[in-house]
Every structure is written in C-alpha cells, then in structure tokens.
Amino acid sequence: MFCHFGEALSRLCRERRVSRRALAKHLGIGVAELAEIEDCRSLPPAQIIDAAAALFGMSRDELLVRSGVLPPWVERLLREQPERALDALRGTYSDRDRDLTAPFLTVPAPAVVLETGYGHLHKGDCVNFMRSIGTDSVDVVFADPPFNLNKDYGVGVRDDLAEAHYFEWSRAWLSEAARVLKPGGSLFAYNIPKWGIHLASWLSQVLEFRHWITVDMKFSLPIPGRLYPSHYALLYFTKGPRARTFAPPRLPIETCRHCGGEIRDYGGYKDRMNPRGVNLTDVWTDMSPVRHARFKRRKANELPLRLLDRVLDIGTVEGDLVLDPFGGSGTTFVAAELKGRRWIGCEIGDCTPIIERFRHLDRERETLKELRANINTLFTVSSLALRRRHGHDTSRYRLDDTQPAAMHEGDLFDRE
C-alpha cells in the first residue's frame, strides 16, 4: 500500500533501526524539521531526498517509489513494456531506460525573444525550458496549459492529444514545476475540472494541497446533455507544509450595482467588520472573460489581469521570481512586471501578442491601478456614491482607515 514520503521515511527508520535523531543529523536538519517532513504529504527538497536515499543505500527513484511516487519514466515503461519496468524497479535498468528522468538535468534554455527590466520570455517547449532552470529556484509557478479541447492556438500548439498522452505530458511539466519551486513556494495550476481532478490527485504525491479554488467564469453557450459549465479549477499547492508567503487581499462588501445596498445582511456585526474588507474565499465570482477589444490581445482565450494580480498577491512579495511555462497572451508576465516581481516564462506558439503587449504597458498599468483601487477596502468609491444617493446608512461601518487606502493604493504603478 502506497504511503507518502514522511511515512516511508519513518518505516525505513524502524526497519533499519535508525533513530530519528541520527536521521535528522544525517539530513542536516533539526528533529523538529524532521517531524514536519514526516507529517507532510509533499516531497521535501531534492537534497533531503538524495541524503535519505544515500543513508538507506538505495537510489532516489527507489525511495520515491517506496513513497508512492512513480517517476515519469517508470510510468511510461509500465504502460509500454511492463516486464522491463519491473526490472527497472528492481534496479537492473540501464541509463537508456531513464530518458524521461531528464527533469533532474540542466539543459540549454530555448531562445530569448523578449527581455525587460524584470524578466525574459523564451520561445520553445515548456518541459525543455523548465529543465534549464535550477532546482529550488522559483518562488511561484502559475500555469494555464491547453485544456486538450481541440482548440486552435496557432502553429506549434497541439490541443487534441489522446487522454493518456495528455496526462503523461501534464505529469512531465508538473514534475518540472515541483522541482524548480523553492521550499515554501506556491504552485497555481488553472484547468477545467475534468482534468483538475486527475492533476490534483497526482500533485498531492509531491506537493502539499492548499485549496481547490473555484473560478466562476462563463465563456460559452450550454452544452446539450450536460450542465452548463461555468467554472474553472485553480489548484493551489505548496512545496512543504507552509507557504513562504501567504497574503490574500481583502475584498469589498458585495453591493447592488443599481443602489449600492448590501447583497448580504451583516446585521449586528457591521461595526466589527475589518475596515480593509472581507476575507477572500476559495470561490471567486468576480472574474470576467476577456472579450472586449480594448483588453483582448489574441484570438484564443486569455486570462483577466485581475486573476493574476490576485494570485501574485497571495503567493509573492516584491522581488520574488514567478514562472509561467505557458505564456499565452502574457497576462502573468504583465502582472509580475507591474507589481515588481521578477518573471521568467516561455511560449511554444506565436509570441507576438506578448511582445506587442509589452510595448503598451501604460494601458495595462492604468487597468491594474483601477483594479487595485477596489481591494483592501470595505466599500468601493462607486458603491459609496450609490449608497449616499439612495440613502443607505453606512455610519455603523468603520471606514476611516480604508477609503484613503482604496483611493491611493498602488504607488508602485507610477514606475516608468
């Protein structure tokens, strides 16, 4: 029966009669940190895995298999040549068997097609690109891969793979994403629920599950024979039990767009509410599809700037390094640039929309400034104006500390 890494480590200690103190000393960590590793369901940093494998006289892959994690090359052999896979697991494989273990090797990065003050964009395959990045070097990974729905993303992008091939490819890039994350780093993976179920199950073997965020966003007409699909899955995992950064923004009270009245009755709690707004939940209903010509940069779908602004708020601080292996229209890179985060990424298809977008950052800066004016405040400026006009009482709420912040936040966007 498969277990997670910490359980496998504990079992090996009992089997080999190695004390926890001796194990912690060999790994170069304290006993308290070892206890966290034993309790955590995600994999520890690569050097911990390698040190533990060396102590117990086994390969990294054998230790991972004992932890319930099959390396991608083993999964492939199990499907294509089961007998050879069994030999591999017994340790009789050759280097030829390990073609898919290249995640742990450094390879040249694809060509750079855009470089800015904060980051650079590469054109090429995402897996090869991530293999060029050092282990434990990225603070946040945000990924919005193709959903395998046979959509047209232009030359070089396939969106019609067989399901087994799609999962194999997904595990390959997710393995890389997990490897390059720093301990305490965060991974956000955006997909449709159909694939999100499988990807979350696999990710739980190597990272720590935090949230399945439901992003309510309606793109298309209802599909016959099915419920109207109106939301996406945003999987949120961390590398280790605790996130290095977790700073979700607060949102304004939901109010009627016509009169400014509260959608929800807060009753006797109005004077106790945080003046900077209400807590962010794991259901996001304020995201809209990018359809207007003013904001849309390419024919294919693209994510709203609000989504990436929020993700980067949750998982980063200024100066952190953000990786997006599926550049798309460049929303992640634009948000990172304007918020003072370093960024790296790649796009296998046409990079022109991203390059053009960076030539007009002033428009993006103004859009983001408008978005930032409506977070970390109990009421937006427009909702307060509507409330006054329609006679709604706001006196019981504490507003003194919030409205100046809401109206003036975001001086960082005045950068040239």
Secondary structure, DSSP 4 states (H G I P E B T S, - for coil): ----HHHHHHHHHHHHT--HHHHHHHHTS-HHHHHHHHH-SS---HHHHHHHHHHTT--HHHHHHHTT---HHHHHHHHH-HHHHHHHHTT---GGGGGGGGGGS--PPPPEEEE-SSEEEEES-HHHHHTTSPTT-EEEEEE----SS-----TT------HHHHHHHHHHHHHHHHHHEEEEEEEEEEE-HHHHHHHHHHHTTTSEEEEEEEEE---SPPPTTS----EEEEEEEESSSS-S---PPPBPPPB-TTT--BSS--GGGGGGS-TT-BPP-SEE-------STTT--SSS----HHHHHHHHHHH--TT-EEEES--TTSHHHHHHHHTT-EEEEEESS--HHHHHHHTTHHHHHHHHHHHHTTSSSSS-HHHHHHHHHTT---TTS--TTTHHHHHH--GGGG--
